[in-house]
Amino acid sequence: MHRVCNIFYENMSPVEVVDILSTTQQQAHTGYLTHALCLEGTATLLFNGASFPLQRGDCVIMQRSENAQIADASPDFQTITVYVTPEFIQMALPLSNYGTRGHMMLFNDPVMHLNARQAERCKENMEYVRTRCAEKEHRFYLDLTLNAVQAMIIDFFDFHAEIYAESNDLTHQNAHLMKPLS
């Protein structure tokens, strides 16, 4: 068996999609990486000793989400949230080395303010992950789920690079590793 080793937590799926970002959900998903899109309303994210306002179109990506709290949520606060285990994320990472850059920036500020086009793409990706994760009888379920999560991650990289005006000169890991040898 390739790739199946150690990605499933005890009685837990490596990928879960829920309809709300809340302190209770964060605690229930300790150890997961959190990817949430605010669909409606407002709230405040308390993370790493700082507070971050959330509103429609904001995307939250946190590695240590058990340290986060949601406060001051408006009655209409609604999200779609994708929780993914670190092991599954590692398997789904694309060849680009952009993840390290993005990860460091998101540690200090886990909120990306998406434009309307990006927010719609993000929602489509998260709904696609939800749809594919529900197809547990699919003969290629693991690859199917990896593909859906990877597409979501690649778009996160693109959103982040666009928001922070990163150049198009993003290398692939293989080229980056080989450069010192040439």
GROMACS elastic network, one bead per residue, 0.5 to 0.9 nm:
[ bonds ]
;  ai    aj funct       b0    kb
    1     4     6  0.63523   500
    1     5     6  0.77382   500
    2     5     6  0.73165   500
    3     6     6  0.84025   500
    3     7     6  0.80166   500
    3    91     6  0.76988   500
    3   142     6  0.85377   500
    4     7     6  0.61727   500
    4     8     6  0.79567   500
    4   142     6  0.78638   500
    5     8     6  0.78210   500
    6     9     6  0.73574   500
    6    87     6  0.74569   500
    7    13     6  0.85220   500
    7    14     6  0.62597   500
    7    85     6  0.74139   500
    7    86     6  0.84678   500
    7    87     6  0.55423   500
    7    88     6  0.58540   500
    8    11     6  0.76609   500
    8    12     6  0.64227   500
    8    13     6  0.59228   500
    8    14     6  0.54572   500
    8    85     6  0.82847   500
    8    87     6  0.86108   500
    8    88     6  0.84896   500
    9    12     6  0.50377   500
    9    13     6  0.66165   500
    9    14     6  0.67891   500
    9    85     6  0.82114   500
   10    13     6  0.83398   500
   12    15     6  0.84822   500
   12    16     6  0.87101   500
   13    16     6  0.64298   500
   13    84     6  0.84781   500
   13    85     6  0.84033   500
   14    32     6  0.82886   500
   14    83     6  0.79030   500
   14    84     6  0.55886   500
   14    85     6  0.51677   500
   14    86     6  0.85336   500
   14    87     6  0.80788   500
   14    88     6  0.62676   500
   14    89     6  0.89800   500
   15    32     6  0.86037   500
   15    82     6  0.69859   500
   15    83     6  0.56128   500
   15    85     6  0.66771   500
   15    88     6  0.78545   500
   15   129     6  0.84726   500
   15   130     6  0.87533   500
   15   133     6  0.73501   500
   15   145     6  0.82779   500
   15   149     6  0.86111   500
   16    81     6  0.81956   500
   16    82     6  0.57697   500
   16    83     6  0.51376   500
   16    84     6  0.66183   500
   16   129     6  0.88052   500
   16   130     6  0.75835   500
   16   133     6  0.78206   500
   17    80     6  0.71670   500
   17    81     6  0.55979   500
   17    83     6  0.62570   500
   17    84     6  0.88165   500
   17   126     6  0.77717   500
   17   127     6  0.84271   500
   17   129     6  0.76955   500
   17   130     6  0.57588   500
   17   133     6  0.85225   500
   18    21     6  0.78509   500
   18    25     6  0.86086   500
   18    79     6  0.82920   500
   18    80     6  0.60303   500
   18    81     6  0.52871   500
   18    82     6  0.65850   500
   18    83     6  0.81441   500
   18   130     6  0.85967   500
   19    78     6  0.70854   500
   19    79     6  0.56172   500
   19    81     6  0.60706   500
   19    82     6  0.88629   500
   20    25     6  0.77073   500
   20    36     6  0.84399   500
   20    38     6  0.89258   500
   20    77     6  0.82339   500
   20    78     6  0.59057   500
   20    80     6  0.59348   500
   20    81     6  0.63727   500
   21    24     6  0.83723   500
   21    25     6  0.64253   500
   21    26     6  0.73281   500
   21    36     6  0.68877   500
   21    37     6  0.87654   500
   21    38     6  0.85526   500
   21    70     6  0.74918   500
   21    77     6  0.89739   500
   21    78     6  0.76815   500
   21    79     6  0.60607   500
   21    80     6  0.73424   500
   21    81     6  0.62400   500
   22    25     6  0.51544   500
   22    26     6  0.61956   500
   22    27     6  0.86849   500
   22    69     6  0.70570   500
   22    70     6  0.55670   500
   22    71     6  0.85301   500
   23    26     6  0.50029   500
   23    27     6  0.62530   500
   23    28     6  0.86247   500
   23    66     6  0.81111   500
   23    68     6  0.69201   500
   23    70     6  0.54779   500
   23    71     6  0.83725   500
   24    27     6  0.52205   500
   24    28     6  0.62203   500
   24    29     6  0.87190   500
   24    69     6  0.85881   500
   25    29     6  0.61824   500
   25    30     6  0.88159   500
   26    29     6  0.51590   500
   26    30     6  0.63752   500
   26    32     6  0.86175   500
   26    34     6  0.81093   500
   26    65     6  0.59614   500
   26    66     6  0.53936   500
   26    67     6  0.82405   500
   26    68     6  0.71333   500
   26    69     6  0.77114   500
   27    30     6  0.53770   500
   27    65     6  0.79467   500
   27    66     6  0.53874   500
   27    67     6  0.84973   500
   27    68     6  0.87449   500
   28    66     6  0.84079   500
   29    32     6  0.55592   500
   29    33     6  0.83507   500
   29    34     6  0.85086   500
   29    65     6  0.80152   500
   29    66     6  0.73694   500
   29    83     6  0.71825   500
   29    84     6  0.89765   500
   30    33     6  0.84630   500
   30    64     6  0.78945   500
   30    65     6  0.69162   500
   30    66     6  0.52819   500
   30    67     6  0.89842   500
   31    63     6  0.81045   500
   31    64     6  0.70576   500
   31    65     6  0.76595   500
   31    66     6  0.73886   500
   31    84     6  0.87345   500
   31    85     6  0.66701   500
   31    86     6  0.75282   500
   32    62     6  0.88989   500
   32    63     6  0.71754   500
   32    64     6  0.76431   500
   32    65     6  0.73168   500
   32    66     6  0.85324   500
   32    83     6  0.56361   500
   32    84     6  0.52028   500
   32    86     6  0.63677   500
   33    61     6  0.73741   500
   33    62     6  0.58164   500
   33    64     6  0.67974   500
   33    65     6  0.66748   500
   33    82     6  0.81893   500
   33    83     6  0.55465   500
   33    84     6  0.51964   500
   33    85     6  0.60295   500
   33    86     6  0.64637   500
   33    89     6  0.82547   500
   34    60     6  0.73275   500
   34    61     6  0.54969   500
   34    62     6  0.51148   500
   34    63     6  0.64767   500
   34    64     6  0.81277   500
   34    65     6  0.63015   500
   34    81     6  0.69595   500
   34    82     6  0.60922   500
   34    84     6  0.67624   500
   35    59     6  0.71034   500
   35    60     6  0.55964   500
   35    62     6  0.67887   500
   35    80     6  0.84093   500
   35    81     6  0.55929   500
   35    82     6  0.50959   500
   35    83     6  0.63217   500
   35    84     6  0.81751   500
   35   126     6  0.88456   500
   36    58     6  0.81898   500
   36    59     6  0.55295   500
   36    60     6  0.50103   500
   36    61     6  0.66261   500
   36    62     6  0.89609   500
   36    79     6  0.63897   500
   36    80     6  0.56735   500
   36    82     6  0.62272   500
   36    83     6  0.84580   500
   36   126     6  0.87438   500
   37    56     6  0.78495   500
   37    57     6  0.64964   500
   37    58     6  0.58170   500
   37    60     6  0.64127   500
   37    78     6  0.85599   500
   37    79     6  0.53614   500
   37    80     6  0.55088   500
   37    81     6  0.64404   500
   37    82     6  0.89266   500
   37   119     6  0.75872   500
   37   122     6  0.73406   500
   37   123     6  0.70342   500
   37   126     6  0.86395   500
   38    41     6  0.75160   500
   38    42     6  0.79206   500
   38    54     6  0.70722   500
   38    55     6  0.60679   500
   38    57     6  0.55473   500
   38    58     6  0.54332   500
   38    59     6  0.64335   500
   38    60     6  0.82263   500
   38    77     6  0.75220   500
   38    78     6  0.60380   500
   38    80     6  0.68888   500
   38    81     6  0.86923   500
   38   119     6  0.88469   500
   39    55     6  0.78061   500
   39    56     6  0.50439   500
   39    57     6  0.62787   500
   39    58     6  0.81416   500
   39    77     6  0.75635   500
   39    78     6  0.54100   500
   39    79     6  0.51035   500
   39    80     6  0.72197   500
   39   119     6  0.86490   500
   39   123     6  0.84159   500
   40    55     6  0.68583   500
   40    56     6  0.50036   500
   40    57     6  0.81161   500
   40    76     6  0.61962   500
   40    77     6  0.52790   500
   40    78     6  0.50656   500
   40    79     6  0.70495   500
   41    54     6  0.82192   500
   41    55     6  0.59280   500
   41    56     6  0.62739   500
   41    73     6  0.75732   500
   41    74     6  0.57536   500
   41    75     6  0.72938   500
   41    78     6  0.64127   500
   41    79     6  0.89667   500
   42    53     6  0.73505   500
   42    54     6  0.53527   500
   42    56     6  0.70701   500
   42    72     6  0.78169   500
   42    73     6  0.57936   500
   42    74     6  0.54535   500
   42    75     6  0.85785   500
   42    76     6  0.76971   500
   42    77     6  0.55490   500
   42    78     6  0.83487   500
   43    52     6  0.85297   500
   43    53     6  0.60794   500
   43    54     6  0.51234   500
   43    55     6  0.68112   500
   43    70     6  0.67135   500
   43    71     6  0.59809   500
   43    72     6  0.51758   500
   43    74     6  0.61964   500
   43    77     6  0.68656   500
   44    51     6  0.63609   500
   44    52     6  0.55336   500
   44    54     6  0.56451   500
   44    55     6  0.87801   500
   44    69     6  0.82545   500
   44    70     6  0.57770   500
   44    71     6  0.50437   500
   44    72     6  0.58449   500
   44    73     6  0.67714   500
   45    50     6  0.81753   500
   45    51     6  0.55347   500
   45    53     6  0.62381   500
   45    54     6  0.68632   500
   45    60     6  0.89874   500
   45    68     6  0.68851   500
   45    69     6  0.59159   500
   45    71     6  0.63714   500
   45    72     6  0.87989   500
   45   111     6  0.89494   500
   46    49     6  0.66611   500
   46    50     6  0.57172   500
   46    52     6  0.64310   500
   46    53     6  0.88661   500
   46    67     6  0.83545   500
   46    68     6  0.55300   500
   46    69     6  0.50550   500
   46    70     6  0.62461   500
   46    71     6  0.72256   500
   47    50     6  0.54324   500
   47    51     6  0.62917   500
   47    52     6  0.77336   500
   47    62     6  0.89042   500
   47    65     6  0.80774   500
   47    67     6  0.63753   500
   47    69     6  0.67621   500
   47    70     6  0.89411   500
   47   108     6  0.89468   500
   47   109     6  0.86334   500
   47   110     6  0.82533   500
   48    51     6  0.83368   500
   48    67     6  0.70508   500
   48    68     6  0.74034   500
   48   107     6  0.84711   500
   48   108     6  0.78617   500
   50   108     6  0.89650   500
   50   109     6  0.88174   500
   52   109     6  0.78852   500
   52   110     6  0.83755   500
   52   111     6  0.73381   500
   53   111     6  0.86303   500
   54    57     6  0.84515   500
   54    58     6  0.60792   500
   54    59     6  0.83905   500
   54    60     6  0.86133   500
   54   111     6  0.78538   500
   54   113     6  0.87441   500
   55    58     6  0.57692   500
   55    77     6  0.83793   500
   55   113     6  0.86255   500
   56    59     6  0.87941   500
   56    77     6  0.87600   500
   56    78     6  0.86972   500
   56    79     6  0.87881   500
   56   113     6  0.88491   500
   56   114     6  0.89406   500
   56   119     6  0.86400   500
   57   112     6  0.85896   500
   57   113     6  0.63613   500
   57   114     6  0.54079   500
   57   115     6  0.68044   500
   57   116     6  0.69149   500
   57   118     6  0.82128   500
   57   119     6  0.52578   500
   57   120     6  0.83277   500
   58   111     6  0.64197   500
   58   112     6  0.56911   500
   58   114     6  0.56756   500
   58   115     6  0.86261   500
   58   119     6  0.75569   500
   59   110     6  0.81109   500
   59   111     6  0.55739   500
   59   112     6  0.51063   500
   59   113     6  0.64234   500
   59   114     6  0.68102   500
   59   119     6  0.78509   500
   59   122     6  0.82492   500
   60    81     6  0.89537   500
   60   106     6  0.87193   500
   60   109     6  0.89222   500
   60   110     6  0.54365   500
   60   112     6  0.64107   500
   60   113     6  0.88883   500
   61    65     6  0.86639   500
   61   103     6  0.89067   500
   61   106     6  0.69360   500
   61   107     6  0.86472   500
   61   109     6  0.89947   500
   61   110     6  0.52695   500
   61   111     6  0.66156   500
   61   112     6  0.81363   500
   62    65     6  0.54291   500
   62    68     6  0.85555   500
   62   103     6  0.88667   500
   62   106     6  0.73017   500
   62   107     6  0.71463   500
   62   110     6  0.58861   500
   62   111     6  0.86922   500
   63    66     6  0.87615   500
   63    86     6  0.83719   500
   63   103     6  0.85184   500
   63   106     6  0.89208   500
   63   107     6  0.77253   500
   63   110     6  0.89738   500
   64    67     6  0.60218   500
   64    68     6  0.76338   500
   64   107     6  0.89389   500
   65    68     6  0.51539   500
   65    69     6  0.83371   500
   66    69     6  0.79993   500
   70    73     6  0.70305   500
   73    76     6  0.79670   500
   73    77     6  0.58974   500
   74    77     6  0.52065   500
   74    78     6  0.89885   500
   75    78     6  0.87156   500
   80   123     6  0.75457   500
   80   126     6  0.71980   500
   80   127     6  0.82027   500
   81   126     6  0.75991   500
   82   126     6  0.67425   500
   82   129     6  0.80594   500
   82   130     6  0.81722   500
   84    87     6  0.83129   500
   84    88     6  0.65432   500
   84    89     6  0.65123   500
   84   149     6  0.86163   500
   85    88     6  0.53083   500
   85    89     6  0.63158   500
   85    90     6  0.87474   500
   86    90     6  0.61616   500
   86    91     6  0.87358   500
   87    90     6  0.51482   500
   87    91     6  0.64978   500
   87    92     6  0.88026   500
   88    91     6  0.51246   500
   88    92     6  0.62258   500
   88    93     6  0.87104   500
   88   146     6  0.76576   500
   88   149     6  0.88556   500
   89    93     6  0.60076   500
   89   146     6  0.84477   500
   89   149     6  0.78163   500
   89   150     6  0.81138   500
   89   153     6  0.87316   500
   90    93     6  0.54093   500
   90    94     6  0.89909   500
   91    94     6  0.85807   500
   91   146     6  0.74017   500
   91   150     6  0.87663   500
   92   146     6  0.54457   500
   92   147     6  0.71799   500
   92   148     6  0.88607   500
   92   149     6  0.64488   500
   92   151     6  0.87774   500
   92   153     6  0.80333   500
   93    96     6  0.80667   500
   93    99     6  0.79704   500
   93   149     6  0.86772   500
   93   150     6  0.61634   500
   93   153     6  0.71744   500
   93   154     6  0.81409   500
   94    97     6  0.80814   500
   94    99     6  0.86337   500
   94   150     6  0.66750   500
   94   151     6  0.87921   500
   94   153     6  0.78815   500
   94   154     6  0.69438   500
   94   172     6  0.86036   500
   94   173     6  0.89671   500
   95    98     6  0.87429   500
   95   171     6  0.85228   500
   95   172     6  0.52386   500
   95   173     6  0.54916   500
   95   174     6  0.74968   500
   96    99     6  0.71867   500
   96   154     6  0.88270   500
   96   170     6  0.68529   500
   96   171     6  0.59676   500
   96   173     6  0.56057   500
   96   174     6  0.86552   500
   97   100     6  0.63716   500
   97   101     6  0.78021   500
   97   170     6  0.73066   500
   97   171     6  0.64486   500
   97   172     6  0.58298   500
   97   173     6  0.53034   500
   97   176     6  0.79291   500
   98   101     6  0.54190   500
   98   102     6  0.62862   500
   98   103     6  0.85279   500
   98   157     6  0.67894   500
   98   161     6  0.86123   500
   98   170     6  0.68052   500
   98   171     6  0.79279   500
   98   172     6  0.84459   500
   98   173     6  0.89689   500
   99   102     6  0.51571   500
   99   103     6  0.58219   500
   99   104     6  0.85807   500
   99   153     6  0.89367   500
   99   157     6  0.70269   500
  100   103     6  0.51306   500
  100   104     6  0.63295   500
  100   105     6  0.88345   500
  101   104     6  0.54787   500
  101   105     6  0.65485   500
  101   106     6  0.87663   500
  102   105     6  0.52563   500
  102   106     6  0.60326   500
  102   107     6  0.85693   500
  102   157     6  0.71260   500
  102   160     6  0.69032   500
  102   161     6  0.81190   500
  103   106     6  0.51511   500
  103   107     6  0.61386   500
  103   110     6  0.89245   500
  104   107     6  0.53151   500
  104   108     6  0.71563   500
  105   108     6  0.56987   500
  105   109     6  0.64455   500
  105   110     6  0.77279   500
  106   111     6  0.70768   500
  106   112     6  0.83206   500
  107   110     6  0.58457   500
  109   112     6  0.80091   500
  112   159     6  0.81973   500
  112   160     6  0.72127   500
  112   163     6  0.78484   500
  113   119     6  0.87295   500
  113   163     6  0.80419   500
  114   117     6  0.78109   500
  114   118     6  0.54948   500
  114   119     6  0.54935   500
  114   122     6  0.88991   500
  114   159     6  0.73511   500
  114   160     6  0.89434   500
  114   163     6  0.78497   500
  115   118     6  0.53113   500
  115   119     6  0.60390   500
  115   120     6  0.86135   500
  116   119     6  0.51332   500
  116   120     6  0.61643   500
  116   121     6  0.86706   500
  117   120     6  0.52737   500
  117   121     6  0.63047   500
  117   122     6  0.86338   500
  118   121     6  0.50949   500
  118   122     6  0.60288   500
  118   123     6  0.85812   500
  118   155     6  0.84494   500
  118   159     6  0.67219   500
  119   123     6  0.61454   500
  119   124     6  0.85855   500
  120   123     6  0.51358   500
  120   124     6  0.61876   500
  120   125     6  0.86543   500
  121   124     6  0.50208   500
  121   125     6  0.61433   500
  121   126     6  0.86444   500
  121   152     6  0.88517   500
  121   155     6  0.79418   500
  122   125     6  0.51149   500
  122   126     6  0.62311   500
  122   127     6  0.86261   500
  122   152     6  0.71119   500
  122   155     6  0.74268   500
  122   156     6  0.78218   500
  123   126     6  0.51575   500
  123   127     6  0.61114   500
  123   128     6  0.84594   500
  124   127     6  0.51926   500
  124   128     6  0.60421   500
  124   129     6  0.86488   500
  124   152     6  0.89841   500
  125   129     6  0.62074   500
  125   130     6  0.86505   500
  125   148     6  0.73407   500
  125   149     6  0.80603   500
  125   151     6  0.71806   500
  125   152     6  0.53708   500
  125   155     6  0.84476   500
  126   129     6  0.50460   500
  126   130     6  0.62569   500
  126   131     6  0.86671   500
  126   148     6  0.85146   500
  126   149     6  0.83549   500
  126   152     6  0.70540   500
  127   131     6  0.61379   500
  127   132     6  0.86220   500
  128   131     6  0.50236   500
  128   132     6  0.60889   500
  128   133     6  0.84111   500
  128   148     6  0.66279   500
  128   149     6  0.88200   500
  128   152     6  0.89225   500
  129   132     6  0.52665   500
  129   133     6  0.59414   500
  129   134     6  0.85938   500
  129   145     6  0.68727   500
  129   147     6  0.88583   500
  129   148     6  0.52727   500
  129   149     6  0.62585   500
  129   152     6  0.80473   500
  130   133     6  0.52560   500
  130   134     6  0.63963   500
  130   148     6  0.89507   500
  131   134     6  0.54094   500
  131   135     6  0.70249   500
  132   135     6  0.53650   500
  132   136     6  0.80936   500
  132   138     6  0.89859   500
  132   141     6  0.80324   500
  132   144     6  0.67774   500
  132   145     6  0.60490   500
  132   148     6  0.71434   500
  133   136     6  0.65500   500
  133   141     6  0.77971   500
  133   142     6  0.89819   500
  133   144     6  0.81491   500
  133   145     6  0.59426   500
  133   148     6  0.86755   500
  134   137     6  0.85803   500
  135   138     6  0.56001   500
  135   141     6  0.70129   500
  135   144     6  0.89593   500
  135   145     6  0.89934   500
  136   139     6  0.82533   500
  136   141     6  0.60615   500
  136   142     6  0.88342   500
  137   140     6  0.84647   500
  137   141     6  0.70628   500
  138   142     6  0.87483   500
  138   144     6  0.81874   500
  139   142     6  0.85838   500
  140   143     6  0.55436   500
  140   144     6  0.59708   500
  140   145     6  0.86114   500
  141   145     6  0.60114   500
  141   146     6  0.84317   500
  142   145     6  0.52327   500
  142   146     6  0.60562   500
  142   147     6  0.85268   500
  143   147     6  0.60009   500
  143   148     6  0.86225   500
  144   147     6  0.52001   500
  144   148     6  0.63969   500
  144   149     6  0.88060   500
  145   148     6  0.51547   500
  145   149     6  0.62162   500
  145   150     6  0.84554   500
  146   149     6  0.51862   500
  146   150     6  0.59010   500
  146   151     6  0.85559   500
  147   150     6  0.50455   500
  147   151     6  0.61739   500
  147   152     6  0.86731   500
  148   151     6  0.52996   500
  148   152     6  0.64578   500
  148   153     6  0.88501   500
  149   152     6  0.50921   500
  149   153     6  0.62545   500
  149   154     6  0.87117   500
  150   154     6  0.61101   500
  150   155     6  0.85985   500
  151   154     6  0.51722   500
  151   155     6  0.63257   500
  151   156     6  0.86777   500
  152   155     6  0.52789   500
  152   156     6  0.62793   500
  152   157     6  0.88145   500
  153   157     6  0.62457   500
  153   158     6  0.86274   500
  154   157     6  0.50851   500
  154   158     6  0.62866   500
  154   159     6  0.86962   500
  155   159     6  0.60335   500
  155   160     6  0.84402   500
  156   159     6  0.50916   500
  156   160     6  0.60579   500
  156   161     6  0.84944   500
  157   160     6  0.51828   500
  157   161     6  0.60755   500
  157   162     6  0.85330   500
  158   161     6  0.51260   500
  158   162     6  0.60561   500
  158   163     6  0.85251   500
  159   162     6  0.51405   500
  159   163     6  0.60263   500
  159   164     6  0.85187   500
  160   163     6  0.51475   500
  160   164     6  0.60610   500
  160   165     6  0.81862   500
  160   166     6  0.80795   500
  161   164     6  0.53153   500
  161   165     6  0.56309   500
  161   167     6  0.73826   500
  161   168     6  0.84267   500
  162   166     6  0.62560   500
  162   167     6  0.84429   500
  163   166     6  0.78816   500
  166   169     6  0.82238   500
  166   170     6  0.85207   500
  167   170     6  0.70449   500
  168   171     6  0.88489   500
  171   174     6  0.82276   500
  171   175     6  0.64353   500
  171   176     6  0.61693   500
  172   175     6  0.54007   500
  172   176     6  0.61215   500
  172   177     6  0.86442   500
  173   177     6  0.60603   500
  173   178     6  0.85397   500
  174   177     6  0.52442   500
  174   178     6  0.61782   500
  174   179     6  0.86617   500
  175   178     6  0.51222   500
  175   179     6  0.60449   500
  176   179     6  0.54197   500
  176   180     6  0.79801   500
  177   180     6  0.68737   500
  177   181     6  0.80532   500
  178   181     6  0.53840   500
  178   182     6  0.68485   500
  179   182     6  0.55079   500
